[in-house]
Amino acid sequence: MPKNRLWLLAHQDDEVLGLHLHSNSTTNHVLYLTNGVRIGANYNSDKRIDEAQMSWGEIDSNAELIFFGTAHSLKDGALEKEINLKHFNLLITICQLRDIKEIVSLQLEGGHQDHDVVSMLAETLASRLSIDLITFPAYRALHKKYPLYAVMSSTHKSKETYKQSIVLRVRIAKQAFILMKKYRSQLTTWVGLGLFIILKYLVGKPTFIEHSKLSNKNQVIPNKLLYVNRKKEQGVDYEGFRKEISSW
């Protein structure tokens, strides 16, 4: 019987970096915690919704898409400031009503403040509900000044997933490319990261971490937040945020 899985993601397009985790043995519920519209963007939330619907049509046309961030006006880049206890309780209810057995989310890696906030929310939610948690890395900067990134490379000890055939590797890499074309609003992202994502699927070792539902121990807070620093954005108070949500 298929396992009910919740993809808890920050933005419409984060799933492009976790395609190696998709399985036909799961029933997918995909929840986006922000509206996916960064400040100064020349597109709106309707565009992001359309792109996500087209993309999941390629991955799993039966997946339920939940545009939580749009419904609750949670902006891209401001999740730490805007998410609250009411939202968290709604997430619990969503999981309970769908009998979620597993959460897939981004890793805490210091690559994007929204990714990291979602990661901490996922580990707290999984622990509270005593369900499994799987996290996958997205990207993080390697240099404060120059555009050098580690893409889909975990900062923690991870489990390798790629013992698949070259045929499967090519299929997933092709699917990633198709999704990038559907997420046209994120063209600048794909110009910088797209080639590395495809190469990772083709010849690399995309990784994930399975966190035991016994405790879903907190992920290690990264000591370098180079992406946030380079963007000259205020960094997330990781310790403070984790302490706050643990009391919810």
MDAnalysis code that builds the backbone (N, CA, C; Angstrom):
import MDAnalysis as mda
import numpy as np

u = mda.Universe.empty(744, n_residues=248, atom_resindex=np.repeat(np.arange(248), 3), trajectory=True)
u.add_TopologyAttr("name", ["N", "CA", "C"] * 248)
u.add_TopologyAttr("resid", np.arange(1, 249))
u.add_TopologyAttr("resname", ["MET", "PRO", "LYS", "ASN", "ARG", "LEU", "TRP", "LEU", "LEU", "ALA", "HIS", "GLN", "ASP", "ASP", "GLU", "VAL", "LEU", "GLY", "LEU", "HIS", "LEU", "HIS", "SER", "ASN", "SER", "THR", "THR", "ASN", "HIS", "VAL", "LEU", "TYR", "LEU", "THR", "ASN", "GLY", "VAL", "ARG", "ILE", "GLY", "ALA", "ASN", "TYR", "ASN", "SER", "ASP", "LYS", "ARG", "ILE", "ASP", "GLU", "ALA", "GLN", "MET", "SER", "TRP", "GLY", "GLU", "ILE", "ASP", "SER", "ASN", "ALA", "GLU", "LEU", "ILE", "PHE", "PHE", "GLY", "THR", "ALA", "HIS", "SER", "LEU", "LYS", "ASP", "GLY", "ALA", "LEU", "GLU", "LYS", "GLU", "ILE", "ASN", "LEU", "LYS", "HIS", "PHE", "ASN", "LEU", "LEU", "ILE", "THR", "ILE", "CYS", "GLN", "LEU", "ARG", "ASP", "ILE", "LYS", "GLU", "ILE", "VAL", "SER", "LEU", "GLN", "LEU", "GLU", "GLY", "GLY", "HIS", "GLN", "ASP", "HIS", "ASP", "VAL", "VAL", "SER", "MET", "LEU", "ALA", "GLU", "THR", "LEU", "ALA", "SER", "ARG", "LEU", "SER", "ILE", "ASP", "LEU", "ILE", "THR", "PHE", "PRO", "ALA", "TYR", "ARG", "ALA", "LEU", "HIS", "LYS", "LYS", "TYR", "PRO", "LEU", "TYR", "ALA", "VAL", "MET", "SER", "SER", "THR", "HIS", "LYS", "SER", "LYS", "GLU", "THR", "TYR", "LYS", "GLN", "SER", "ILE", "VAL", "LEU", "ARG", "VAL", "ARG", "ILE", "ALA", "LYS", "GLN", "ALA", "PHE", "ILE", "LEU", "MET", "LYS", "LYS", "TYR", "ARG", "SER", "GLN", "LEU", "THR", "THR", "TRP", "VAL", "GLY", "LEU", "GLY", "LEU", "PHE", "ILE", "ILE", "LEU", "LYS", "TYR", "LEU", "VAL", "GLY", "LYS", "PRO", "THR", "PHE", "ILE", "GLU", "HIS", "SER", "LYS", "LEU", "SER", "ASN", "LYS", "ASN", "GLN", "VAL", "ILE", "PRO", "ASN", "LYS", "LEU", "LEU", "TYR", "VAL", "ASN", "ARG", "LYS", "LYS", "GLU", "GLN", "GLY", "VAL", "ASP", "TYR", "GLU", "GLY", "PHE", "ARG", "LYS", "GLU", "ILE", "SER", "SER", "TRP"])
u.atoms.positions = np.array([
    [0.851, -1.190, 0.000],
    [0.000, 0.000, 0.000],
    [0.888, 1.241, 0.000],
    [0.635, 2.232, -0.850],
    [1.486, 3.430, -0.920],
    [1.559, 4.161, 0.416],
    [2.742, 4.702, 0.707],
    [2.955, 5.471, 1.925],
    [2.623, 6.936, 1.654],
    [1.872, 7.555, 2.563],
    [1.550, 8.973, 2.413],
    [2.766, 9.817, 2.770],
    [3.234, 10.580, 1.797],
    [4.443, 11.390, 1.961],
    [4.109, 12.865, 1.785],
    [4.645, 13.702, 2.686],
    [4.520, 15.145, 2.552],
    [5.858, 15.728, 2.129],
    [5.874, 16.367, 0.963],
    [7.034, 17.142, 0.552],
    [6.847, 18.543, 1.150],
    [7.618, 18.874, 2.166],
    [7.522, 20.179, 2.815],
    [8.644, 21.055, 2.257],
    [8.279, 21.978, 1.373],
    [9.259, 22.745, 0.607],
    [9.046, 24.240, 0.794],
    [10.088, 24.996, 0.542],
    [10.011, 26.449, 0.691],
    [9.414, 27.105, -0.546],
    [9.860, 26.671, -1.711],
    [9.483, 27.337, -2.961],
    [9.039, 26.348, -4.025],
    [8.192, 26.830, -4.919],
    [7.855, 26.061, -6.100],
    [9.115, 25.991, -6.967],
    [9.698, 24.851, -7.059],
    [10.888, 24.460, -7.833],
    [11.915, 23.718, -6.987],
    [11.769, 23.726, -5.646],
    [12.734, 23.023, -4.796],
    [12.766, 21.528, -5.096],
    [11.652, 20.986, -5.595],
    [11.602, 19.551, -5.877],
    [12.557, 19.139, -6.987],
    [13.006, 20.088, -7.809],
    [13.944, 19.767, -8.888],
    [15.217, 19.147, -8.320],
    [15.584, 19.528, -7.087],
    [16.805, 19.037, -6.457],
    [16.591, 17.743, -5.675],
    [15.357, 17.249, -5.651],
    [15.076, 16.026, -4.899],
    [14.415, 14.949, -5.722],
    [14.599, 14.994, -7.029],
    [13.938, 14.024, -7.907],
    [14.410, 12.597, -7.650],
    [15.631, 12.429, -7.151],
    [16.152, 11.093, -6.889],
    [15.412, 10.400, -5.744],
    [14.599, 11.164, -5.000],
    [13.861, 10.588, -3.882],
    [12.437, 10.180, -4.257],
    [12.018, 10.531, -5.468],
    [10.654, 10.181, -5.856],
    [10.518, 8.676, -6.022],
    [9.384, 8.170, -5.554],
    [9.117, 6.733, -5.646],
    [7.657, 6.518, -6.001],
    [7.411, 5.526, -6.817],
    [6.036, 5.191, -7.180],
    [5.286, 4.521, -6.036],
    [6.006, 4.199, -4.962],
    [5.365, 3.547, -3.817],
    [4.867, 4.557, -2.786],
    [4.840, 5.830, -3.157],
    [4.355, 6.855, -2.234],
    [3.188, 7.620, -2.849],
    [2.320, 8.121, -1.972],
    [1.266, 9.044, -2.365],
    [1.751, 10.431, -1.980],
    [1.942, 11.290, -2.966],
    [2.609, 12.568, -2.736],
    [1.642, 13.700, -2.418],
    [1.954, 14.405, -1.331],
    [1.289, 15.646, -0.970],
    [2.401, 16.688, -0.895],
    [2.303, 17.736, -1.684],
    [3.392, 18.706, -1.830],
    [2.936, 20.049, -1.273],
    [3.625, 20.516, -0.234],
    [3.236, 21.763, 0.420],
    [4.352, 22.784, 0.299],
    [4.021, 23.938, -0.292],
    [4.977, 25.032, -0.444],
    [4.698, 26.080, 0.629],
    [5.714, 26.363, 1.449],
    [5.510, 27.221, 2.614],
    [5.630, 28.717, 2.330],
    [6.125, 29.106, 1.161],
    [6.113, 30.521, 0.790],
    [5.361, 30.676, -0.526],
    [5.066, 31.919, -0.878],
    [4.372, 32.160, -2.146],
    [5.319, 32.091, -3.341],
    [6.639, 31.968, -3.079],
    [7.608, 31.801, -4.155],
    [7.899, 33.049, -4.961],
    [7.453, 34.202, -4.465],
    [7.651, 35.451, -5.204],
    [8.617, 36.344, -4.426],
    [9.861, 36.403, -4.879],
    [10.844, 37.206, -4.162],
    [10.629, 38.698, -4.445],
    [11.185, 39.521, -3.586],
    [11.046, 40.968, -3.720],
    [11.621, 41.432, -5.061],
    [10.849, 42.247, -5.771],
    [11.296, 42.781, -7.049],
    [11.064, 41.872, -8.230],
    [10.397, 40.732, -8.007],
    [10.161, 39.779, -9.102],
    [9.177, 40.357, -10.111],
    [9.334, 39.955, -11.369],
    [8.432, 40.412, -12.425],
    [7.352, 39.371, -12.728],
    [7.019, 38.542, -11.750],
    [5.961, 37.543, -11.869],
    [5.187, 37.529, -10.558],
    [4.027, 36.890, -10.549],
    [3.210, 36.845, -9.341],
    [3.002, 35.400, -8.881],
    [2.237, 35.224, -7.808],
    [2.046, 33.896, -7.238],
    [1.258, 32.983, -8.185],
    [0.378, 33.562, -9.024],
    [-0.355, 32.732, -9.992],
    [0.608, 32.047, -10.961],
    [1.636, 32.765, -11.370],
    [2.651, 32.201, -12.257],
    [3.351, 31.028, -11.589],
    [3.689, 31.188, -10.321],
    [4.388, 30.129, -9.592],
    [3.502, 28.898, -9.407],
    [2.222, 29.136, -9.178],
    [1.285, 28.024, -9.041],
    [1.179, 27.259, -10.358],
    [1.047, 27.980, -11.460],
    [0.954, 27.340, -12.775],
    [2.195, 26.499, -13.064],
    [3.368, 27.045, -12.744],
    [4.619, 26.326, -12.999],
    [4.692, 25.038, -12.172],
    [4.290, 25.122, -10.910],
    [4.328, 23.942, -10.050],
    [3.359, 22.875, -10.542],
    [2.185, 23.285, -10.971],
    [1.198, 22.326, -11.468],
    [1.704, 21.626, -12.723],
    [2.345, 22.375, -13.615],
    [2.904, 21.760, -14.817],
    [4.040, 20.801, -14.458],
    [4.844, 21.179, -13.504],
    [5.993, 20.362, -13.123],
    [5.569, 19.048, -12.477],
    [4.614, 19.122, -11.564],
    [4.170, 17.883, -10.933],
    [3.352, 17.025, -11.889],
    [2.851, 17.635, -12.951],
    [2.238, 16.842, -14.006],
    [3.251, 15.907, -14.645],
    [4.519, 16.320, -14.649],
    [5.607, 15.486, -15.167],
    [6.058, 14.443, -14.144],
    [6.042, 14.824, -12.855],
    [6.552, 13.924, -11.812],
    [5.489, 12.923, -11.372],
    [4.337, 13.457, -10.974],
    [3.232, 12.637, -10.477],
    [1.947, 13.438, -10.631],
    [1.190, 13.116, -11.653],
    [-0.020, 13.888, -11.952],
    [-1.097, 13.729, -10.884],
    [-0.934, 12.729, -10.010],
    [-1.908, 12.507, -8.941],
    [-1.528, 13.208, -7.640],
    [-0.396, 13.869, -7.619],
    [0.058, 14.530, -6.397],
    [-0.888, 15.661, -6.001],
    [-1.085, 15.810, -4.693],
    [-1.860, 16.939, -4.181],
    [-0.898, 18.098, -3.931],
    [-1.187, 19.254, -4.519],
    [-0.353, 20.430, -4.323],
    [-1.055, 21.392, -3.367],
    [-0.351, 21.797, -2.316],
    [-0.904, 22.685, -1.298],
    [-0.081, 23.972, -1.298],
    [-0.669, 25.050, -1.771],
    [0.045, 26.325, -1.860],
    [-0.198, 27.123, -0.578],
    [0.404, 26.611, 0.496],
    [0.200, 27.134, 1.838],
    [0.678, 28.582, 1.948],
    [1.858, 28.852, 1.400],
    [2.426, 30.194, 1.483],
    [1.588, 31.233, 0.774],
    [0.996, 30.854, -0.349],
    [0.125, 31.775, -1.076],
    [-1.156, 32.022, -0.296],
    [-1.738, 30.957, 0.239],
    [-2.995, 31.079, 0.983],
    [-2.843, 31.924, 2.244],
    [-1.638, 31.906, 2.838],
    [-1.422, 32.608, 4.101],
    [-0.468, 33.797, 3.957],
    [-0.213, 34.205, 2.714],
    [0.601, 35.401, 2.423],
    [1.976, 35.345, 3.087],
    [2.651, 34.196, 2.980],
    [4.006, 34.039, 3.495],
    [4.978, 34.287, 2.347],
    [5.729, 35.356, 2.446],
    [6.549, 35.808, 1.315],
    [7.879, 35.073, 1.222],
    [8.338, 34.920, 0.006],
    [9.664, 34.378, -0.292],
    [10.713, 35.267, 0.384],
    [11.576, 34.652, 1.187],
    [12.640, 35.387, 1.857],
    [12.297, 35.886, 3.242],
    [11.036, 35.745, 3.650],
    [10.617, 36.302, 4.944],
    [9.990, 35.252, 5.853],
    [10.239, 33.981, 5.584],
    [9.550, 32.922, 6.304],
    [9.826, 32.950, 7.803],
    [11.067, 33.210, 8.175],
    [11.409, 33.223, 9.606],
    [10.565, 34.238, 10.364],
    [10.317, 35.376, 9.760],
    [9.586, 36.455, 10.440],
    [8.082, 36.243, 10.407],
    [7.574, 35.537, 9.404],
    [6.132, 35.479, 9.193],
    [5.465, 34.191, 9.673],
    [6.200, 33.086, 9.733],
    [5.607, 31.831, 10.187],
    [5.315, 31.924, 11.677],
    [4.204, 31.358, 12.122],
    [3.859, 31.456, 13.539],
    [3.165, 30.184, 14.034],
    [2.779, 30.198, 15.308],
    [2.167, 29.028, 15.941],
    [0.898, 28.596, 15.216],
    [0.091, 29.544, 14.774],
    [-1.138, 29.209, 14.053],
    [-0.821, 28.423, 12.792],
    [0.192, 28.866, 12.057],
    [0.592, 28.150, 10.842],
    [1.077, 26.736, 11.178],
    [1.869, 26.634, 12.236],
    [2.430, 25.336, 12.622],
    [1.311, 24.359, 12.991],
    [0.321, 24.834, 13.715],
    [-0.802, 23.970, 14.075],
    [-1.582, 23.533, 12.846],
    [-1.669, 24.404, 11.856],
    [-2.323, 24.031, 10.601],
    [-1.533, 22.933, 9.885],
    [-0.195, 23.021, 9.951],
    [0.640, 21.975, 9.352],
    [0.403, 20.632, 10.041],
    [0.276, 20.657, 11.353],
    [-0.016, 19.425, 12.097],
    [-1.343, 18.835, 11.637],
    [-2.351, 19.686, 11.510],
    [-3.665, 19.224, 11.071],
    [-3.613, 18.637, 9.668],
    [-2.877, 19.292, 8.770],
    [-2.724, 18.788, 7.403],
    [-2.121, 17.390, 7.408],
    [-1.099, 17.185, 8.217],
    [-0.458, 15.866, 8.304],
    [-1.407, 14.821, 8.882],
    [-2.141, 15.184, 9.910],
    [-3.039, 14.226, 10.560],
    [-4.196, 13.835, 9.654],
    [-4.772, 14.801, 8.946],
    [-5.908, 14.507, 8.074],
    [-5.507, 13.598, 6.918],
    [-4.248, 13.683, 6.498],
    [-3.775, 12.881, 5.361],
    [-3.005, 11.647, 5.812],
    [-2.939, 11.434, 7.103],
    [-2.223, 10.275, 7.654],
    [-0.803, 10.197, 7.091],
    [-0.096, 11.335, 7.160],
    [1.270, 11.407, 6.636],
    [2.194, 10.510, 7.460],
    [2.969, 9.693, 6.765],
    [3.906, 8.779, 7.426],
    [5.358, 9.202, 7.237],
    [5.592, 10.145, 6.333],
    [6.970, 10.512, 6.003],
    [6.994, 11.941, 5.465],
    [7.966, 12.709, 5.941],
    [8.170, 14.070, 5.437],
    [9.487, 14.113, 4.688],
    [9.465, 14.706, 3.501],
    [10.689, 14.964, 2.739],
    [10.867, 16.467, 2.680],
    [12.053, 16.934, 3.041],
    [12.278, 18.375, 3.078],
    [13.739, 18.688, 2.774],
    [14.041, 19.972, 2.756],
    [15.405, 20.442, 2.504],
    [16.282, 20.270, 3.733],
    [17.581, 20.192, 3.507],
    [18.518, 20.093, 4.623],
    [18.861, 21.466, 5.171],
    [19.262, 21.476, 6.421],
    [19.777, 22.677, 7.054],
    [21.247, 22.811, 6.653],
    [21.540, 23.756, 5.748],
    [22.894, 23.824, 5.206],
    [23.423, 25.234, 5.025],
    [22.632, 26.256, 5.357],
    [23.118, 27.618, 5.212],
    [23.142, 28.117, 3.794],
    [22.306, 27.530, 2.924],
    [22.304, 27.940, 1.536],
    [21.270, 28.997, 1.214],
    [20.106, 28.905, 1.848],
    [19.035, 29.877, 1.625],
    [18.233, 29.926, 2.918],
    [17.930, 31.129, 3.393],
    [17.277, 31.254, 4.686],
    [15.928, 30.543, 4.728],
    [15.149, 30.592, 3.658],
    [13.864, 29.896, 3.642],
    [14.046, 28.384, 3.675],
    [15.037, 27.885, 2.955],
    [15.314, 26.443, 2.973],
    [15.616, 25.997, 4.398],
    [16.436, 26.769, 5.081],
    [16.863, 26.387, 6.424],
    [15.722, 26.453, 7.431],
    [14.865, 27.462, 7.298],
    [13.710, 27.587, 8.188],
    [12.757, 26.411, 7.970],
    [12.501, 26.067, 6.717],
    [11.639, 24.929, 6.410],
    [12.235, 23.641, 6.967],
    [13.553, 23.504, 6.888],
    [14.218, 22.311, 7.399],
    [14.001, 22.160, 8.903],
    [14.140, 23.250, 9.635],
    [13.924, 23.196, 11.082],
    [12.461, 22.946, 11.427],
    [11.555, 23.512, 10.637],
    [10.133, 23.240, 10.838],
    [9.826, 21.765, 10.581],
    [10.443, 21.200, 9.538],
    [10.206, 19.799, 9.194],
    [10.676, 18.871, 10.309],
    [11.858, 19.132, 10.868],
    [12.354, 18.248, 11.916],
    [11.498, 18.350, 13.176],
    [10.983, 19.545, 13.476],
    [10.112, 19.720, 14.637],
    [8.764, 19.044, 14.407],
    [8.227, 19.203, 13.221],
    [6.948, 18.591, 12.879],
    [7.043, 17.068, 12.907],
    [8.108, 16.530, 12.325],
    [8.288, 15.081, 12.300],
    [8.446, 14.521, 13.699],
    [9.202, 15.225, 14.540],
    [9.403, 14.787, 15.912],
    [8.097, 14.823, 16.699],
    [7.342, 15.904, 16.518],
    [6.076, 16.070, 17.239],
    [5.084, 14.957, 16.889],
    [5.080, 14.559, 15.606],
    [4.118, 13.566, 15.146],
    [4.685, 12.146, 15.105],
    [5.969, 12.014, 15.468],
    [6.644, 10.705, 15.476],
    [6.554, 10.020, 14.119],
    [6.940, 10.774, 13.075],
    [6.967, 10.212, 11.733],
    [8.363, 10.375, 11.142],
    [8.628, 9.649, 10.075],
    [9.951, 9.656, 9.456],
    [10.231, 10.983, 8.759],
    [11.504, 11.342, 8.717],
    [11.950, 12.560, 8.040],
    [13.125, 12.225, 7.131],
    [13.071, 12.698, 5.899],
    [14.173, 12.578, 4.950],
    [14.521, 13.977, 4.474],
    [15.799, 14.343, 4.520],
    [16.205, 15.667, 4.055],
    [17.214, 15.538, 2.916],
    [17.134, 16.480, 1.966],
    [18.063, 16.476, 0.841],
    [18.683, 17.863, 0.697],
    [19.945, 17.943, 0.273],
    [20.616, 19.234, 0.133],
    [20.218, 19.940, -1.155],
    [20.242, 21.265, -1.115],
    [19.953, 22.069, -2.306],
    [21.248, 22.691, -2.809],
    [21.648, 23.813, -2.249],
    [22.907, 24.447, -2.659],
    [23.364, 25.397, -1.557],
    [24.652, 25.641, -1.548],
    [25.221, 26.612, -0.606],
    [26.442, 27.234, -1.269],
    [26.695, 28.477, -0.954],
    [27.835, 29.168, -1.541],
    [29.129, 28.691, -0.889],
    [30.191, 28.675, -1.660],
    [31.503, 28.267, -1.156],
    [32.454, 29.444, -1.006],
    [32.019, 30.614, -1.445],
    [32.891, 31.780, -1.394],
    [32.047, 33.021, -1.153],
    [32.549, 33.946, -0.346],
    [31.787, 35.144, -0.007],
    [31.617, 36.094, -1.186],
    [32.555, 36.054, -2.125],
    [32.548, 37.038, -3.201],
    [32.229, 36.443, -4.563],
    [32.817, 35.294, -4.860],
    [32.683, 34.720, -6.193],
    [31.541, 33.696, -6.230],
    [30.871, 33.566, -7.380],
    [29.698, 32.679, -7.489],
    [30.067, 31.204, -7.617],
    [30.636, 30.674, -6.561],
    [30.995, 29.260, -6.507],
    [30.058, 28.559, -5.532],
    [29.411, 27.471, -5.978],
    [28.405, 26.802, -5.167],
    [28.656, 25.305, -5.067],
    [28.274, 24.755, -3.933],
    [28.160, 23.312, -3.791],
    [26.700, 22.982, -4.056],
    [26.434, 22.140, -5.038],
    [25.063, 21.843, -5.456],
    [24.731, 20.386, -5.140],
    [23.650, 20.186, -4.403],
    [23.180, 18.845, -4.040],
    [24.282, 18.040, -3.352],
    [25.051, 18.705, -2.507],
    [26.156, 18.063, -1.779],
    [25.959, 18.318, -0.289],
    [25.668, 17.269, 0.444],
    [25.325, 17.411, 1.848],
    [26.517, 17.873, 2.680],
    [26.226, 18.667, 3.712],
    [27.260, 19.065, 4.672],
    [27.398, 18.002, 5.766],
    [26.519, 17.018, 5.759],
    [26.511, 15.977, 6.783],
    [26.769, 14.614, 6.145],
    [27.006, 13.639, 6.969],
    [27.177, 12.281, 6.485],
    [25.850, 11.808, 5.913],
    [25.855, 11.457, 4.651],
    [24.614, 11.145, 3.968],
    [24.623, 9.725, 3.430],
    [23.438, 9.300, 3.042],
    [23.291, 7.996, 2.427],
    [23.262, 8.169, 0.916],
    [24.127, 7.455, 0.207],
    [24.133, 7.550, -1.251],
    [22.894, 6.873, -1.817],
    [22.347, 7.477, -2.844],
    [21.153, 6.906, -3.451],
    [21.422, 6.386, -4.845],
    [22.557, 6.714, -5.421],
    [22.753, 6.421, -6.837],
    [23.522, 5.143, -7.102],
    [22.817, 4.028, -6.957],
    [23.316, 2.756, -7.442],
    [22.435, 2.336, -8.618],
    [21.779, 3.346, -9.244],
    [20.876, 3.089, -10.353],
    [21.628, 2.933, -11.666],
    [20.909, 2.402, -12.614],
    [21.476, 2.202, -13.944],
    [21.647, 3.538, -14.652],
    [22.470, 3.537, -15.676],
    [22.679, 4.744, -16.466],
    [21.373, 5.172, -17.131],
    [20.521, 4.204, -17.459],
    [19.229, 4.530, -18.080],
    [18.387, 5.370, -17.125],
    [18.357, 4.966, -15.855],
    [17.577, 5.713, -14.866],
    [18.195, 7.076, -14.598],
    [19.520, 7.129, -14.565],
    [20.206, 8.406, -14.371],
    [19.830, 9.397, -15.475],
    [19.869, 8.920, -16.702],
    [19.544, 9.784, -17.839],
    [18.087, 10.227, -17.766],
    [17.202, 9.333, -17.370],
    [15.785, 9.673, -17.288],
    [15.543, 10.783, -16.259],
    [16.194, 10.669, -15.092],
    [15.994, 11.677, -14.051],
    [16.637, 13.002, -14.453],
    [17.822, 12.934, -15.074],
    [18.473, 14.168, -15.528],
    [17.613, 14.865, -16.581],
    [17.022, 14.078, -17.471],
    [16.135, 14.645, -18.493],
    [14.918, 15.279, -17.845],
    [14.379, 14.617, -16.841],
    [13.216, 15.161, -16.138],
    [13.554, 16.480, -15.445],
    [14.746, 16.552, -14.857],
    [15.183, 17.798, -14.212],
    [15.247, 18.927, -15.235],
    [15.772, 18.631, -16.404],
    [15.871, 19.644, -17.463],
    [14.481, 20.106, -17.900],
    [13.551, 19.167, -18.028],
    [12.177, 19.509, -18.413],
    [11.540, 20.427, -17.370],
    [11.768, 20.119, -16.093],
    [11.200, 20.941, -15.024],
    [11.805, 22.341, -15.008],
    [13.085, 22.438, -15.285],
    [13.710, 23.761, -15.356],
    [13.060, 24.612, -16.432],
    [12.716, 23.984, -17.557],
    [12.070, 24.725, -18.642],
    [10.656, 25.149, -18.246],
    [10.010, 24.363, -17.403],
    [8.665, 24.723, -16.960],
    [8.718, 25.839, -15.917],
    [9.769, 25.851, -15.107],
    [9.947, 26.925, -14.123],
    [10.719, 28.077, -14.785],
    [10.101, 28.677, -15.766],
    [10.769, 29.727, -16.545],
    [11.017, 30.983, -15.706],
    [10.226, 31.207, -14.682],
    [10.412, 32.398, -13.846],
    [11.738, 32.347, -13.095],
    [12.331, 31.156, -12.990],
    [13.576, 30.984, -12.243],
    [14.780, 30.813, -13.165],
    [14.718, 31.430, -14.325],
    [15.767, 31.269, -15.326],
    [17.149, 31.603, -14.780],
    [17.256, 32.672, -13.988],
    [18.572, 33.053, -13.456],
    [19.133, 31.963, -12.543],
    [18.264, 31.282, -11.819],
    [18.705, 30.174, -10.969],
    [19.272, 29.044, -11.807],
    [18.575, 28.692, -12.882],
    [19.021, 27.570, -13.706],
    [20.296, 27.911, -14.479],
    [20.475, 29.174, -14.832],
    [21.719, 29.573, -15.503],
    [22.903, 29.303, -14.577],
    [22.724, 29.570, -13.290],
    [23.816, 29.386, -12.341],
    [23.974, 27.963, -11.849],
    [22.850, 27.244, -11.679],
    [22.904, 25.935, -11.025],
    [22.503, 24.768, -11.928],
    [21.814, 25.058, -13.023],
    [21.216, 24.000, -13.834],
    [22.181, 22.930, -14.313],
    [23.309, 23.340, -14.860],
    [24.283, 22.377, -15.376],
    [24.780, 21.458, -14.268],
    [25.016, 22.018, -13.084],
    [25.526, 21.221, -11.967],
    [24.477, 20.224, -11.470],
    [23.198, 20.611, -11.515],
    [22.124, 19.700, -11.126],
    [22.067, 18.515, -12.077],
    [22.117, 18.780, -13.366],
    [22.058, 17.715, -14.362],
    [23.263, 16.785, -14.245],
    [24.451, 17.363, -14.062],
    [25.657, 16.540, -13.904],
    [25.585, 15.690, -12.643],
    [25.005, 16.259, -11.595],
    [24.881, 15.502, -10.345],
    [24.003, 14.270, -10.558],
    [22.923, 14.444, -11.283],
    [22.048, 13.308, -11.562],
    [22.706, 12.299, -12.493],
    [23.487, 12.783, -13.451],
    [24.091, 11.890, -14.442],
    [25.286, 11.117, -13.904],
    [26.207, 11.808, -13.260],
    [27.473, 11.160, -12.885],
    [27.851, 11.354, -11.426],
    [27.078, 12.140, -10.689],
    [27.418, 12.401, -9.296],
    [26.764, 11.429, -8.340],
    [26.708, 11.845, -7.078],
    [26.107, 11.013, -6.041],
    [25.136, 11.864, -5.220],
    [23.944, 12.128, -5.759],
    [22.948, 12.871, -4.978],
    [22.672, 12.138, -3.673],
    [22.541, 12.862, -2.606],
    [22.445, 12.246, -1.286],
    [21.178, 12.665, -0.557],
    [20.907, 11.943, 0.515],
    [19.836, 12.324, 1.426],
    [20.187, 11.782, 2.800],
    [19.483, 12.274, 3.802],
    [19.677, 11.791, 5.164],
    [18.343, 11.301, 5.697],
    [18.321, 10.097, 6.234],
    [17.132, 9.570, 6.896],
    [17.276, 9.826, 8.390],
    [16.348, 10.571, 8.939],
    [16.367, 10.882, 10.367],
    [15.412, 9.933, 11.084],
    [15.892, 9.281, 12.115],
    [15.072, 8.327, 12.848],
    [13.877, 9.022, 13.482],
    [12.718, 8.392, 13.384],
    [11.530, 8.984, 14.003],
    [11.528, 8.801, 15.520],
    [12.546, 8.121, 16.038],
    [12.638, 7.979, 17.482],
    [12.768, 9.334, 18.151],
    [13.527, 10.227, 17.509],
    [13.706, 11.550, 18.108],
    [13.851, 12.644, 17.061],
    [14.175, 12.245, 15.828],
    [14.476, 13.225, 14.777],
    [15.412, 14.305, 15.322],
    [16.570, 13.860, 15.764],
    [17.528, 14.763, 16.389],
    [17.802, 15.988, 15.526],
    [17.993, 17.106, 16.183],
    [18.216, 18.360, 15.472],
    [19.426, 18.272, 14.562],
    [19.301, 18.806, 13.359],
    [20.423, 18.887, 12.450],
    [21.423, 19.920, 12.979],
    [22.665, 19.733, 12.613],
    [23.714, 20.650, 13.052],
    [23.566, 21.983, 12.335],
    [23.582, 23.071, 13.091],
    [23.475, 24.402, 12.506],
    [24.779, 24.741, 11.794],
    [24.727, 25.136, 10.530],
    [25.960, 25.456, 9.788],
    [26.641, 26.682, 10.360],
    [27.978, 26.661, 10.350],
    [28.711, 27.806, 10.898],
    [29.081, 28.816, 9.830],
    [28.717, 28.550, 8.570],
    [28.960, 29.499, 7.488],
    [27.670, 29.691, 6.702],
    [27.200, 30.915, 6.652],
    [25.978, 31.237, 5.935],
    [26.338, 32.161, 4.784],
    [27.149, 31.654, 3.873],
    [27.758, 32.519, 2.875],
    [26.757, 33.050, 1.865],
    [25.750, 32.257, 1.536],
    [24.769, 32.739, 0.560],
    [24.045, 33.963, 1.114],
    [23.588, 33.872, 2.325],
    [22.875, 34.977, 2.953],
    [23.794, 36.190, 3.091],
    [25.025, 35.962, 3.498],
    [25.953, 37.075, 3.678],
    [26.216, 37.788, 2.363],
    [26.390, 37.006, 1.280],
    [26.699, 37.620, -0.005],
    [25.531, 38.470, -0.486],
    [24.321, 38.028, -0.199],
    [23.136, 38.756, -0.621],
    [22.856, 39.967, 0.277],
    [23.688, 40.126, 1.299],
    [23.543, 41.242, 2.236],
    [22.155, 41.263, 2.881],
    [21.635, 40.076, 3.147],
    [20.373, 39.953, 3.850],
    [20.646, 39.617, 5.308],
    [19.706, 39.978, 6.149],
    [19.874, 39.666, 7.563],
    [19.794, 38.163, 7.766],
    [20.766, 37.603, 8.439],
    [20.795, 36.168, 8.651],
    [19.746, 35.714, 9.652],
    [19.369, 34.456, 9.550],
    [18.409, 33.867, 10.471],
    [19.095, 33.588, 11.805],
    [18.407, 33.887, 12.905],
    [18.866, 33.508, 14.233],
    [18.483, 32.039, 14.422],
    [19.355, 31.142, 13.996],
    [19.021, 29.728, 13.969],
    [18.693, 29.177, 15.346],
    [19.552, 29.464, 16.321],
    [19.316, 28.959, 17.668],
    [18.017, 29.516, 18.228],
    [17.796, 30.806, 18.013],
    [16.585, 31.436, 18.521],
    [15.331, 30.885, 17.865],
    [15.390, 30.677, 16.539],
    [14.228, 30.164, 15.825],
    [13.927, 28.735, 16.259],
    [14.958, 27.916, 16.391],
    [14.734, 26.531, 16.810],
    [14.131, 26.485, 18.209],
    [14.600, 27.339, 19.094],
    [14.072, 27.386, 20.453],
    [12.610, 27.822, 20.432],
    [12.295, 28.804, 19.583],
    [10.918, 29.294, 19.507],
    [9.955, 28.216, 19.032],
    [10.291, 27.521, 17.942],
    [9.350, 26.552, 17.393],
    [9.256, 25.302, 18.262],
    [10.294, 25.039, 19.055],
    [10.229, 23.872, 19.945],
    [9.194, 24.071, 21.049],
    [8.814, 25.326, 21.309],
    [7.828, 25.626, 22.338],
    [6.398, 25.696, 21.780],
    [6.263, 25.576, 20.467],
    [4.934, 25.667, 19.848],
    [4.123, 24.385, 20.117],
])
